[in-house]
């Protein structure tokens, strides 16, 4: 199963998707007391925005994604950074039982899902993962800020209007980032038997220039919907926006639950 984030979309993703600040990585380390003997599964790893910084904390990371191009670019970045303890695996949440068969029960310190859980059957996933965690291990669901076109700012509202005009549709999906989404996931974790379920929020601000803004937008458009005339699309969006730079307030949420 692929989700349409291949080819040029994956390239945009690798270049323009925001990474995670050190405070987020530290929060994940502290939540499950990660050390250099641990194994972590990054499910829906994309181009490695979480897998690569986590690799410096643990013995090994398994980065799993259903898009071959995402994994190719993640592997390229890992090689450039000299990271050698990440194994890139083609697969989705439906393939987690196969991971369990390979690594064994009570072998994972953490499974992390960064900005991808809305593509998954999360209730089934939480139940399937639970037997795979070592004592004190568990799940982290990380939401990396509100989509660019749904933020509470004048430029974001203008961006949303421009995109809705271009694509002829309403853009309302929060991609798992809203407070309602987080409550739903927290309830599902508790229902699946996880304990100490809590949400850590880390706020910071950043400025985007137009190239970063349009690159971030293109990283979220499925490949078969990506405009053929990219320059004309960018110019249309540019005309809908106020002058940059564009100040973005990012709220990263790390929802964690302990398996035992």
GIRA-V20535 format. One record per backbone hydrogen bond with DSSP energy under -1.0 kcal/mol. NH is the residue of the N-H (numbers start at 1). CO is the residue of the C=O. If there is no record, write none. Layout:
nh=NH co=CO
nh=NH co=CO
This chain:
nh=9 co=6
nh=11 co=7
nh=12 co=8
nh=13 co=9
nh=14 co=10
nh=15 co=11
nh=16 co=12
nh=17 co=13
nh=24 co=21
nh=25 co=21
nh=26 co=22
nh=27 co=23
nh=28 co=24
nh=29 co=25
nh=30 co=26
nh=31 co=27
nh=32 co=28
nh=34 co=29
nh=38 co=35
nh=40 co=60
nh=41 co=110
nh=42 co=62
nh=43 co=112
nh=44 co=64
nh=45 co=64
nh=48 co=45
nh=52 co=48
nh=54 co=50
nh=55 co=51
nh=57 co=54
nh=59 co=38
nh=60 co=38
nh=61 co=85
nh=62 co=40
nh=63 co=87
nh=64 co=42
nh=65 co=89
nh=71 co=67
nh=72 co=68
nh=73 co=69
nh=74 co=70
nh=75 co=71
nh=76 co=72
nh=77 co=73
nh=78 co=74
nh=79 co=75
nh=80 co=76
nh=81 co=77
nh=83 co=78
nh=87 co=61
nh=89 co=63
nh=91 co=65
nh=95 co=92
nh=96 co=93
nh=99 co=95
nh=100 co=96
nh=101 co=97
nh=102 co=98
nh=103 co=99
nh=104 co=100
nh=106 co=131
nh=107 co=132
nh=108 co=132
nh=109 co=39
nh=111 co=138
nh=112 co=41
nh=113 co=140
nh=115 co=142
nh=119 co=116
nh=120 co=117
nh=122 co=120
nh=125 co=121
nh=126 co=122
nh=127 co=123
nh=128 co=124
nh=129 co=125
nh=130 co=126
nh=132 co=129
nh=133 co=130
nh=134 co=108
nh=137 co=134
nh=138 co=109
nh=139 co=257
nh=140 co=111
nh=141 co=255
nh=142 co=113
nh=143 co=253
nh=145 co=143
nh=150 co=147
nh=153 co=151
nh=157 co=153
nh=158 co=154
nh=159 co=155
nh=160 co=156
nh=161 co=157
nh=162 co=158
nh=163 co=159
nh=164 co=160
nh=165 co=161
nh=166 co=162
nh=167 co=163
nh=168 co=164
nh=177 co=174
nh=182 co=178
nh=183 co=179
nh=184 co=180
nh=185 co=181
nh=186 co=182
nh=187 co=183
nh=188 co=184
nh=189 co=185
nh=190 co=186
nh=191 co=187
nh=192 co=188
nh=193 co=190
nh=194 co=189
nh=195 co=258
nh=198 co=256
nh=200 co=254
nh=202 co=252
nh=204 co=250
nh=206 co=248
nh=208 co=246
nh=213 co=209
nh=214 co=210
nh=215 co=211
nh=216 co=212
nh=217 co=213
nh=218 co=214
nh=219 co=215
nh=220 co=217
nh=223 co=4
nh=225 co=222
nh=230 co=228
nh=233 co=229
nh=234 co=230
nh=235 co=231
nh=236 co=232
nh=237 co=233
nh=238 co=234
nh=239 co=235
nh=241 co=238
nh=246 co=208
nh=248 co=206
nh=250 co=204
nh=252 co=202
nh=253 co=143
nh=254 co=200
nh=255 co=141
nh=256 co=198
nh=257 co=139
nh=258 co=195
nh=259 co=137
